[in-house]
Amino acid sequence: MKEIGVFDILGPIMIGPSSSHTAGAARLGKIARSIAGGDVSEVTFLLHGSFAKTYKGHGTDIALVAGILGMEPSDEKLRYSMEIAKEKGVKFLFKEAELGDVHPNTVKFIMKTIDDKYCEVMGSSIGGGNIQIVEVNNNKVDFTGMYETLIIAHKDAPGVINGVTSILYSENINVAFMRVFRQQKGHEAIMIFEMDNKVNNILIEKIKEIELVHNVISISPAKEGE
């Protein structure tokens, strides 16, 4: 059972009225930006449940745009995120959507980066400013953004997981949580590692060299000041 800390109850330092609708939304946007792998030039926000009903009044829209720009929930400029996005030429659109059996505070990001790469991320704000990422490019995942995280896309085949864990062991990386997701045996799969240590580019390149590994994304924690 997960221990509940005081900041899970009180919520984080933030700009705005609600930790779920503001702080969580900003963190979701910032993590989505990291997964996209670069500055975002266009983004459509598909808003589900409570997010869809109250996103304007609770400042969820402003917070989501702020996150896409890389802002923290406590950033004084968060309230001006839409104006800043327009000044930077970032296009954004909000749509209400039914995203299925997910948390009421869920959003799907459909993003285009400045180098014309497309990425989709779905995540939920689950209270106290905490978040959960549940889908990346239509693949089911599950991580919180509170740890150093590796997302590894690969073919589901014997030896791939061992190859990755051997590299992490050789670099003295301590794994807090590990999950593997696949839709079908022998097809595309995703490994998620949440770790206590920060990984460097050399380690990431070693993992990319493993046969049947298709892509590696590294994400730093969704914490204040990072």
NORCORPE-V605288 format. One record per helix or strand of 3 or more residues. SS is the DSSP state (helix for helix, strand for strand). FROM is the first residue (numbers start at 1). TO is the last residue. If there is no record, write none. Layout:
((SS;FROM;TO) (SS;FROM;TO))
This chain:
((helix;6;10) (helix;19;36) (strand;40;48) (helix;49;54) (helix;60;68) (helix;76;88) (strand;91;96) (strand;106;113) (strand;118;127) (strand;130;136) (strand;139;143) (strand;148;155) (helix;160;170) (strand;175;182) (strand;188;195) (helix;201;208) (strand;213;219))
